[in-house]
Amino acid sequence: MRLRARSTLPPAAAVAAALVLAGCGGGGEAAPAKGGAATSLAPMPAVQAAQVKPLVGRWVAAAKDYFEFTADGKGVWKKGRQTLWSGQAIPDGKDRFRFSWQGGDPKTASYWGVTVTDNGAKLLFAGTNQPYTKVRTKPKGKG
């Protein structure tokens, strides 16, 4: 996964990119725990479709960036054609999900995830505190 901050990114996305790089040491080897101690990335847990069902679909922000998740919990965060993150959503409590980082589970990176709110209509990204709205998309092959 490559993460690049460019001047075309909204400031919130640039901040999120910086948080990710700072939080995971840039190499995915460690994520900071509260109090400054570091911990290794944990192995990826098994994720069931029922656990990530609230995330499935596309979530768009006012800045025109978006998250999109499939039924198996795989997701992307994009701005235009640029992929800011891709990986796995990991259940982290009721309507809360953390994101995988470089194939591992950064259990202590609480800012690197989302919470589904407003009865499933909104998504709040912890990295920027930016809200996203679920959008309806046309099924492929119909239209």
C-alpha positions as CSV (number, residue, x, y, z in Angstrom):
1,M,0.0,0.0,0.0
2,R,1.3,3.4,-0.9
3,L,0.2,6.5,0.9
4,R,1.1,9.9,-0.6
5,A,0.0,13.3,0.6
6,R,-0.3,15.8,-2.3
7,S,-1.4,19.3,-2.5
8,T,-4.6,18.2,-4.2
9,L,-5.7,16.3,-1.1
10,P,-8.1,18.1,1.2
11,P,-6.4,19.2,4.4
12,A,-8.3,16.6,6.4
13,A,-7.0,13.8,4.2
14,A,-3.4,15.1,4.4
15,V,-3.7,15.2,8.2
16,A,-5.0,11.7,8.2
17,A,-2.1,10.5,6.0
18,A,0.3,12.1,8.4
19,L,-1.4,10.5,11.4
20,V,-1.2,7.1,9.7
21,L,2.5,7.4,8.9
22,A,3.3,8.8,12.4
23,G,1.1,6.3,14.2
24,C,2.5,3.2,12.5
25,G,6.1,4.4,12.2
26,G,5.7,4.5,8.4
27,G,6.9,0.9,8.2
28,G,4.0,-0.9,9.7
29,E,6.2,-2.4,12.4
30,A,4.8,-0.6,15.4
31,A,1.8,1.5,16.4
32,P,2.0,3.7,19.4
33,A,0.1,2.8,22.5
34,K,-1.1,5.4,24.9
35,G,1.7,6.5,27.1
36,G,4.3,6.3,24.3
37,A,5.0,2.6,24.4
38,A,4.9,0.8,21.0
39,T,3.4,-2.6,20.2
40,S,3.6,-4.8,17.2
41,L,0.8,-5.2,14.7
42,A,-1.3,-8.2,15.6
43,P,-2.2,-10.8,13.1
44,M,-5.5,-10.2,11.2
45,P,-8.5,-11.7,12.9
46,A,-11.1,-13.6,10.9
47,V,-13.9,-11.3,10.0
48,Q,-17.4,-12.5,9.2
49,A,-19.8,-10.8,6.8
50,A,-22.4,-10.3,9.5
51,Q,-19.9,-8.4,11.6
52,V,-19.2,-5.8,8.9
53,K,-22.7,-5.6,7.4
54,P,-23.3,-2.0,8.6
55,L,-20.2,-0.8,6.6
56,V,-21.1,-2.3,3.2
57,G,-21.5,0.3,0.5
58,R,-20.1,3.7,-0.3
59,W,-19.7,6.6,2.1
60,V,-19.0,10.1,0.7
61,A,-17.8,13.2,2.5
62,A,-18.2,16.9,1.6
63,A,-14.6,16.9,0.5
64,K,-15.6,14.3,-2.2
65,D,-13.4,11.6,-0.8
66,Y,-15.1,8.3,0.0
67,F,-14.9,5.0,1.7
68,E,-16.2,1.9,0.1
69,F,-16.7,-1.5,1.7
70,T,-17.6,-4.9,0.4
71,A,-19.5,-7.7,2.2
72,D,-16.3,-9.4,3.4
73,G,-15.1,-6.2,5.1
74,K,-12.5,-5.2,2.5
75,G,-12.4,-1.5,1.9
76,V,-10.8,1.5,0.2
77,W,-10.6,5.2,1.0
78,K,-10.2,7.2,-2.2
79,K,-10.0,10.8,-3.3
80,G,-10.5,11.0,-7.1
81,R,-8.2,8.3,-8.6
82,Q,-5.9,8.2,-5.6
83,T,-6.2,5.4,-3.1
84,L,-5.4,6.7,0.4
85,W,-6.0,3.4,2.1
86,S,-7.0,-0.1,1.2
87,G,-7.4,-3.1,3.5
88,Q,-9.7,-4.8,5.9
89,A,-12.2,-3.4,8.4
90,I,-12.0,-5.1,11.8
91,P,-15.0,-5.1,14.2
92,D,-14.1,-3.2,17.3
93,G,-17.3,-3.0,19.3
94,K,-20.9,-2.0,18.5
95,D,-20.8,0.0,15.2
96,R,-17.1,0.6,15.6
97,F,-14.4,-0.7,13.2
98,R,-10.6,-0.3,13.1
99,F,-8.7,-0.6,9.8
100,S,-5.9,-3.0,9.0
101,W,-2.5,-1.5,8.3
102,Q,0.0,-3.2,6.0
103,G,-1.6,-6.6,6.4
104,G,-1.8,-6.4,10.2
105,D,-4.1,-5.3,13.0
106,P,-3.1,-2.1,14.7
107,K,-5.1,-2.7,17.8
108,T,-3.9,0.5,19.5
109,A,-4.4,2.9,16.6
110,S,-7.8,4.1,17.8
111,Y,-7.8,7.0,15.3
112,W,-7.5,4.6,12.4
113,G,-11.1,3.5,12.1
114,V,-14.7,4.5,11.8
115,T,-18.0,4.5,13.8
116,V,-21.4,4.0,12.1
117,T,-23.9,6.5,13.5
118,D,-27.4,7.9,12.9
119,N,-29.0,4.4,12.6
120,G,-26.6,3.4,9.8
121,A,-26.8,6.7,7.8
122,K,-23.5,8.3,8.8
123,L,-19.9,7.2,9.2
124,L,-17.5,9.1,11.4
125,F,-13.8,8.7,10.5
126,A,-11.8,9.0,13.8
127,G,-8.6,10.1,12.0
128,T,-10.1,13.5,11.0
129,N,-13.4,13.5,12.8
130,Q,-15.0,13.9,9.4
131,P,-18.5,12.6,8.7
132,Y,-19.4,10.6,5.7
133,T,-22.9,9.9,4.3
134,K,-24.0,6.6,2.9
135,V,-25.0,6.9,-0.7
136,R,-27.1,4.6,-2.9
137,T,-25.4,3.2,-5.9
138,K,-27.0,1.6,-8.9
139,P,-26.6,-2.2,-9.1
140,K,-24.1,-3.2,-11.8
141,G,-25.8,-4.4,-15.0
142,K,-29.0,-2.4,-14.4
143,G,-29.8,1.1,-15.2
